[in-house]
Amino acid sequence: MSEITGMGGGAAMRSGVLSLNIRERTALYAAYIPWVDGGGIFIPTTRTYKLADEVFMLLTLMDDPNRVAVQGKVVWITPPGIQGARAQGIGVQFTRDDTGRAAKSRIEGILGGLMASSRPTHTM
């Protein structure tokens, strides 16, 4: 079973630190947002965020002991109780710097041919 966890800062903070642990390629495929300029990732969370909120993420991908640290901004919100039983959470666009490019490259390297799949994701 794949584990996806998210943790944030205090409720009064617009920005926060999110930790995401993805252990399976299919879970990474469902969370990755390739259609966002520079790439992004969906993070399941019950915390309240607004569009353009800045967040800092620590991503653990597969069995790699090295976390990927990347900043981003909220570009997608899936509210609670959405039709179609989609997970509540946020889509975060990676920053357009070396860390953002490294996160995108690392994720796309893991996904490989799965990137061409037409399976549904958390955002589309």
Buried (B, 14 or more C-beta within 10 A) or exposed (E): EEEBEBEBBEEEEEBBBBBBBBBEBEBBBBBBBBEBEBBBBBBBBEBEBEEEBBBBBBBBBEEEEEBBEBBBBBBBBBEEEEEEEBBBBBBBBBBEEEBBBBBBEBBBEBBEEBEEEEEEBBBE
